[in-house]
Amino acid sequence: MKKGNLLVVVLSMLMLLIVLAGCSDVKDAKSNSANKEKKTELVYASAKDINDMNPHLYAGSMPAQGMVYESLVENTKEGIMPLLAESWEISEDGKIYTFHLRKDVKFHDGEPFDAEAVKQNIEAVQHNKEKHTWIKLSTKIVSVKAVDEYTVELTLSESYYPTLVELSMTRPYVFISPKNFIDGETKNGVNGYNGTGPYKLMDHKTDEYASFESNDAYWGGAPKIKKITSKVLPAGETTFLALQKGEVNFVFTDDRGADSIDVEAMEQLIETGNYQLVRSEAMNTKMIVANSSKSDHPVSEKAVREAIWHSIDRDTISKDILNGTESAAHSLFSANVNYANVDLKKRDYDMEAAKQLLEGAGWKLEKGAAARVKDDKTLAIQLYYDSNSSSQKTQAEFIQSSLKEIGIQLEIIGEESTSIAKRRSTGDYHLLFNQTWGLAYDPQSTISAFTSENAYLHTTSGIAEASELYKKIDEVMVSKDEATRQALYADIMTIVHDEAVFIPISNGSVTIVAPKEIKDISFKQTQFELPFERMSFE
């Protein structure tokens, strides 16, 4: 080969290498860019679809609704703080609340958030108030008035001390664009889901996923995590494998207390060194709720309920089933709940005491029989648990075994949480797993629910002191005197404790498993929402 030709070949090869290197750089740059893009998206696993996001009804996922909608005020560790209302005044008689709204807020569809929008939303909730009777505020509101463009006046029938707390809840007193109303109402549905919150719902495929994008015009500042996806996955191994594969990168205890993965799976992920586990303080009490109103059934008997209480080994549940993630509970409310420092009779784990209670109530166990009998009735009870919660199922099986030892035949049945909630409101149950409203809302919210058909009326209405209980609940909610309020709450808690209608199991918290590069993970004063807008990727 001539020198000239050789030089041409060498130069050609050099040029080819440079071009290939350039292509590689471009490819790497695109790859790096894609990786950076991925690090702005959080994908969390959920055992349930987000369902209907109408914030004035109750089918929707509360963590999802908490991203989209906001309330006038926020409940924090420091007390009630401004949110969509910058400030407020309360009249001397406690009946009139005057709110001064932020002036820099718009709904996701561009509609202004103003006094008229607040008026329309609160009135829409009140037009369907039979659905909201568990919130006593819904029975106290007389009128809502737009005083001027950014001033709202809320008038009550009487002083009601939990007003601001109940206005801070995830639903129903939150705000959706009036353009999403149908015929001026929300009770029969809405035509869109435009709130004022840090995230906007962009896409939803039922039972598959829902995607939310950051509201870059958010009055509180654009969130750093630009996209959040709720991916519907069966709880347990499927979710665990999805985390390992990177299909999801975030799991947390949902608003019904169900766990996406069990404690062992959490520990395996933490041991890899790639994940972090973050847990809130005690938020609520996990419990078994008994239906005292079933007068023809053994569960209506106080002795049977007390026997069940004595038969539950809470320490073993806490240590062995929950791996120490939740502490044993011995009363309806944990000690960090307001007004809950009440001296209540402690019922220890005591199988002999349980047997004696049943014997004393006439429930006899014949030799060789599987269950006790009285008046030709078998001591057989059903317990409903959330089929999406592996820990609830394990606890139910453990309790079933314990009750068998004292002669109670317990059938355990797993159902979707929505089905269990329906049973609770209709009274179609003997026992079911449930939880208190939580730190931000208790004791008033759970106790108000004692009188509500949509909540715990069937739990409390069959007890001997039901009328006295309801009278005290009405009194405590309007009491202006702190000492009187404390005394009334003590009486209320003592009545339901003595009747053993709420059988406590453990004090629950919100648990998060997330990649280590997610920073600024924190909690609100509620198990129903997470402040995703405060989080960021490293």
KOLMARTOR-943630 format. One record per residue (C-alpha): residue in three letters; x negated, y, z negated. Coordinates in steps of 0.5 Angstrom, whole numbers, plus 500, padded with zeros to 3 digits. Each point is the difference from the previous one (the first is absolute). Layout:
% residues N
r	east	north	up
ALA	X	Y	Z
...
***
This chain:
% residues 538
r	east	north	up
MET	500	500	500
LYS	497	507	502
LYS	499	505	494
GLY	505	505	503
ASN	506	494	499
LEU	497	498	494
LEU	501	507	497
VAL	507	500	503
VAL	502	494	496
VAL	497	502	493
LEU	503	507	501
SER	507	496	502
MET	500	495	494
LEU	498	506	495
MET	506	504	502
LEU	504	494	499
LEU	498	499	493
ILE	501	507	499
VAL	507	500	503
LEU	502	493	496
ALA	497	504	493
GLY	505	505	502
CYS	506	496	500
SER	498	496	494
ASP	499	507	496
VAL	507	502	503
LYS	503	493	498
ASP	497	501	493
ALA	502	507	499
LYS	507	498	502
SER	500	494	495
ASN	498	505	495
SER	505	505	502
ALA	505	494	499
ASN	497	498	493
LYS	501	507	498
GLU	507	500	503
LYS	502	494	496
LYS	497	503	493
THR	506	505	501
GLU	505	495	499
LEU	503	496	494
VAL	504	494	501
TYR	503	497	494
ALA	504	493	500
SER	507	500	498
ALA	505	494	498
LYS	506	504	503
ASP	502	504	505
ILE	500	508	499
ASN	508	499	502
ASP	504	506	500
MET	496	506	498
ASN	506	505	499
PRO	498	503	493
HIS	507	501	497
LEU	501	492	500
TYR	497	494	497
ALA	498	495	506
GLY	493	504	502
SER	493	498	497
MET	498	505	495
PRO	493	500	501
ALA	502	502	507
GLN	505	505	498
GLY	495	503	496
MET	495	502	505
VAL	506	503	505
TYR	504	504	495
GLU	499	505	494
SER	504	502	494
LEU	501	507	497
VAL	495	498	494
GLU	495	495	498
ASN	499	496	494
THR	493	499	498
LYS	496	499	493
GLU	500	507	499
GLY	508	500	500
ILE	504	503	506
MET	496	504	505
PRO	502	504	506
LEU	501	496	507
LEU	505	503	505
ALA	502	505	495
GLU	495	505	497
SER	503	502	494
TRP	507	499	496
GLU	504	503	495
ILE	505	497	495
SER	506	504	497
GLU	500	500	493
ASP	506	495	499
GLY	496	495	505
LYS	506	500	505
ILE	496	504	506
TYR	494	499	503
THR	497	505	505
PHE	495	498	505
HIS	495	504	504
LEU	498	496	506
ARG	493	500	504
LYS	500	505	506
ASP	495	496	504
VAL	504	493	501
LYS	503	497	506
PHE	503	493	501
HIS	497	496	505
ASP	504	502	506
GLY	498	507	499
GLU	507	502	496
PRO	499	505	494
PHE	500	497	493
ASP	504	506	497
ALA	506	501	495
GLU	505	498	505
ALA	496	493	501
VAL	500	499	493
LYS	507	501	499
GLN	502	495	506
ASN	496	495	497
ILE	502	500	493
GLU	508	501	502
ALA	499	494	505
VAL	497	495	494
GLN	506	503	496
HIS	505	498	505
ASN	498	493	499
LYS	499	500	492
GLU	503	494	499
LYS	494	497	503
HIS	496	503	495
THR	503	500	493
TRP	494	496	497
ILE	497	507	500
LYS	504	504	495
LEU	498	507	504
SER	505	498	506
THR	506	500	495
LYS	498	507	497
ILE	499	504	506
VAL	505	505	501
SER	498	504	506
VAL	494	502	504
LYS	499	507	503
ALA	495	504	504
VAL	499	506	497
ASP	495	503	505
GLU	496	497	506
TYR	495	497	495
THR	504	500	493
VAL	505	494	498
GLU	504	500	494
LEU	502	493	497
THR	506	500	495
LEU	502	494	496
SER	506	499	496
GLU	496	499	493
SER	493	500	498
TYR	496	494	502
TYR	493	500	498
PRO	497	495	505
THR	502	504	506
LEU	493	502	502
VAL	498	493	499
GLU	506	497	505
LEU	499	505	505
SER	492	498	501
MET	502	493	501
THR	498	496	507
ARG	508	501	502
PRO	505	502	500
TYR	499	507	499
VAL	495	501	505
PHE	500	504	507
ILE	501	498	507
SER	501	505	506
PRO	508	502	501
LYS	499	498	507
ASN	500	493	498
PHE	506	500	497
ILE	506	497	503
ASP	507	504	500
GLY	497	504	495
GLU	498	494	495
THR	495	495	498
LYS	505	494	497
ASN	501	497	507
GLY	493	500	502
VAL	496	505	504
ASN	497	501	507
GLY	493	501	498
TYR	495	500	494
ASN	497	507	500
GLY	497	502	493
THR	495	505	497
GLY	495	495	498
PRO	493	499	502
TYR	502	494	505
LYS	504	500	505
LEU	504	493	502
MET	498	499	508
ASP	501	493	501
HIS	504	494	497
LYS	501	493	503
THR	505	496	495
ASP	496	495	496
GLU	494	501	503
TYR	497	507	499
ALA	501	508	499
SER	495	505	501
PHE	499	507	497
GLU	496	505	503
SER	497	506	496
ASN	504	507	499
ASP	495	504	502
ALA	504	506	499
TYR	501	498	493
TRP	501	505	495
GLY	495	497	495
GLY	495	499	505
ALA	499	495	506
PRO	499	493	497
LYS	493	497	501
ILE	502	493	502
LYS	504	501	507
LYS	504	494	501
ILE	503	495	495
THR	503	494	502
SER	505	495	496
LYS	499	493	503
VAL	505	495	498
LEU	497	494	498
PRO	502	494	495
ALA	497	500	493
GLY	495	496	498
GLU	495	496	505
THR	502	504	506
THR	498	506	497
PHE	494	498	497
LEU	498	497	507
ALA	502	507	503
LEU	495	504	495
GLN	494	495	502
LYS	501	501	507
GLY	501	508	500
GLU	507	500	502
VAL	502	503	494
ASN	496	504	495
PHE	504	502	495
VAL	505	496	495
PHE	504	503	494
THR	505	498	495
ASP	507	502	504
ASP	505	504	497
ARG	504	493	498
GLY	494	498	496
ALA	498	495	505
ASP	493	498	501
SER	497	499	507
ILE	495	495	498
ASP	499	497	494
VAL	495	501	494
GLU	495	495	503
ALA	500	503	507
MET	498	507	497
GLU	494	497	496
GLN	498	496	506
LEU	500	507	504
ILE	497	504	495
GLU	494	495	499
THR	498	501	508
GLY	498	507	498
ASN	504	503	505
TYR	506	502	496
GLN	502	503	494
LEU	506	499	495
VAL	503	506	497
ARG	505	500	495
SER	505	505	497
GLU	502	500	492
ALA	506	497	498
MET	506	502	504
ASN	506	496	499
THR	502	494	496
LYS	501	493	504
MET	506	497	497
ILE	506	495	501
VAL	507	503	500
ALA	505	496	497
ASN	508	500	502
SER	504	501	493
SER	506	502	504
LYS	501	492	502
SER	505	499	494
ASP	501	493	503
HIS	492	498	500
PRO	495	498	495
VAL	496	506	502
SER	505	505	497
GLU	498	497	493
LYS	495	504	496
ALA	497	494	497
VAL	499	497	507
ARG	496	506	502
GLU	496	500	494
ALA	498	493	501
ILE	498	502	507
TRP	496	506	497
HIS	496	495	495
SER	499	495	505
ILE	495	504	504
ASP	493	500	499
ARG	498	507	502
ASP	493	499	499
THR	499	494	504
ILE	503	504	506
SER	496	506	499
LYS	493	496	499
ASP	501	494	505
ILE	506	502	505
LEU	498	508	501
ASN	493	499	498
GLY	500	505	495
THR	502	506	505
GLU	507	501	496
SER	500	500	492
ALA	506	496	497
ALA	506	504	498
HIS	504	499	494
SER	505	506	501
LEU	504	503	506
PHE	495	506	500
SER	493	501	499
ALA	497	504	495
ASN	497	506	505
VAL	508	501	502
ASN	503	506	497
TYR	504	499	494
ALA	498	492	500
ASN	497	500	493
VAL	505	497	497
ASP	500	494	494
LEU	503	494	503
LYS	500	493	498
LYS	495	496	503
ARG	502	493	503
ASP	494	496	501
TYR	499	494	504
ASP	503	495	496
MET	503	493	502
GLU	503	498	494
ALA	503	506	499
ALA	503	500	507
LYS	503	493	498
GLN	503	502	493
LEU	504	506	504
LEU	503	495	505
GLU	502	495	494
GLY	503	505	496
ALA	504	503	506
GLY	503	493	501
TRP	495	498	506
LYS	499	492	499
LEU	494	496	503
GLU	502	493	500
LYS	495	495	500
GLY	497	498	507
ALA	504	506	503
ALA	497	505	504
ALA	504	506	498
ARG	504	503	494
VAL	507	499	500
LYS	506	504	497
ASP	507	499	501
ASP	499	496	506
LYS	496	505	503
THR	493	499	502
LEU	494	505	498
ALA	499	502	507
ILE	497	507	503
GLN	498	503	506
LEU	494	504	501
TYR	499	505	506
TYR	493	502	502
ASP	497	504	506
SER	498	495	505
ASN	494	505	503
SER	497	499	493
SER	495	494	499
SER	499	502	492
GLN	508	501	499
LYS	501	493	503
THR	494	497	495
GLN	503	504	494
ALA	507	497	502
GLU	497	493	500
PHE	496	501	494
ILE	506	502	496
GLN	505	495	503
SER	495	495	497
SER	500	503	493
LEU	508	500	500
LYS	500	493	502
GLU	497	499	493
ILE	505	503	496
GLY	506	497	504
ILE	502	505	505
GLN	500	498	508
LEU	497	506	504
GLU	501	500	507
ILE	496	505	504
ILE	502	503	506
GLY	495	505	505
GLU	504	505	504
GLU	498	507	503
SER	499	506	495
THR	506	503	504
SER	505	494	499
ILE	498	500	492
ALA	501	507	500
LYS	507	499	503
ARG	501	494	495
ARG	498	505	494
SER	506	505	502
THR	505	495	501
GLY	499	496	494
ASP	499	494	504
TYR	494	497	496
HIS	498	497	493
LEU	493	502	500
LEU	495	504	505
PHE	494	503	500
ASN	499	507	500
GLN	496	506	497
THR	501	507	497
TRP	500	506	504
GLY	493	502	497
LEU	496	505	497
ALA	502	506	503
TYR	508	499	500
ASP	501	496	493
PRO	503	499	495
GLN	506	505	503
SER	500	497	507
THR	500	492	498
ILE	505	502	494
SER	505	504	505
ALA	500	494	504
PHE	503	496	494
THR	507	503	502
SER	499	500	508
GLU	504	494	504
ASN	494	501	505
ALA	495	498	494
TYR	501	497	493
LEU	507	501	498
HIS	501	492	501
THR	494	499	495
THR	503	505	495
SER	507	499	500
GLY	501	494	497
ILE	496	501	493
ALA	504	502	494
GLU	498	507	499
ALA	501	502	508
SER	505	506	498
GLU	495	503	495
LEU	494	499	505
TYR	503	504	505
LYS	503	505	496
LYS	492	501	497
ILE	498	500	507
ASP	505	506	502
GLU	497	504	494
VAL	493	499	501
MET	500	502	507
VAL	503	507	498
SER	497	501	493
LYS	496	506	500
ASP	497	498	493
GLU	493	496	500
ALA	501	497	493
THR	507	498	502
ARG	498	497	507
GLN	495	496	497
ALA	505	497	495
LEU	505	498	505
TYR	494	497	505
ALA	498	496	494
ASP	507	498	499
ILE	501	498	507
MET	494	496	500
THR	501	496	494
ILE	507	498	502
VAL	498	497	507
HIS	494	497	497
ASP	504	497	494
GLU	505	497	506
ALA	494	497	504
VAL	503	502	506
PHE	493	503	503
ILE	495	494	499
PRO	493	504	501
ILE	494	496	503
SER	495	504	502
ASN	498	508	500
GLY	498	500	508
SER	496	505	504
VAL	499	502	507
THR	494	496	503
ILE	496	502	506
VAL	495	496	504
ALA	496	504	505
PRO	494	501	504
LYS	494	503	496
GLU	500	506	505
ILE	507	502	498
LYS	499	506	495
ASP	504	504	496
ILE	505	494	498
SER	505	503	495
PHE	507	499	497
LYS	506	504	499
GLN	504	499	493
THR	504	495	504
GLN	499	493	503
PHE	505	502	506
GLU	495	504	504
LEU	492	501	501
PRO	497	507	502
PHE	497	497	506
GLU	499	508	502
ARG	495	500	495
MET	496	494	503
SER	494	500	505
PHE	495	496	503
GLU	493	501	498
***
